[in-house]
Amino acid sequence: MTCDNLDISVTGIEHILDNLPVKDYDNCVIVSPDTHGIDRAKAFQTEFMRRGFYSIGFAIIVKQKSN
């Protein structure tokens, strides 16, 4: 399942934890689609870690235009 343009909030994280069929968050990664989304993705990761999911990964997609 993919999600786009989500803002972090307590309700948002609770919704994800209650409704996604994920049981093993050790293999999850929060991904920023570009450099503009880094702060939002890091906020998601921080909120997951605050809830005890310390192994949530973080990644950034690097976009490059061909010449």
ChimeraX attribute file (.defattr): number of C-alpha atoms within 10 A of each C-alpha:
attribute: neighborCount
match mode: 1-to-1
recipient: residues
	/A:1	4
	/A:2	3
	/A:3	5
	/A:4	7
	/A:5	8
	/A:6	10
	/A:7	11
	/A:8	16
	/A:9	12
	/A:10	9
	/A:11	9
	/A:12	13
	/A:13	17
	/A:14	12
	/A:15	11
	/A:16	11
	/A:17	14
	/A:18	10
	/A:19	9
	/A:20	9
	/A:21	9
	/A:22	12
	/A:23	8
	/A:24	8
	/A:25	14
	/A:26	12
	/A:27	10
	/A:28	13
	/A:29	14
	/A:30	18
	/A:31	18
	/A:32	19
	/A:33	16
	/A:34	12
	/A:35	11
	/A:36	10
	/A:37	15
	/A:38	18
	/A:39	11
	/A:40	17
	/A:41	22
	/A:42	18
	/A:43	16
	/A:44	23
	/A:45	22
	/A:46	16
	/A:47	17
	/A:48	19
	/A:49	13
	/A:50	10
	/A:51	10
	/A:52	10
	/A:53	16
	/A:54	14
	/A:55	14
	/A:56	17
	/A:57	15
	/A:58	15
	/A:59	14
	/A:60	15
	/A:61	12
	/A:62	9
	/A:63	9
	/A:64	6
	/A:65	4
	/A:66	4
	/A:67	3
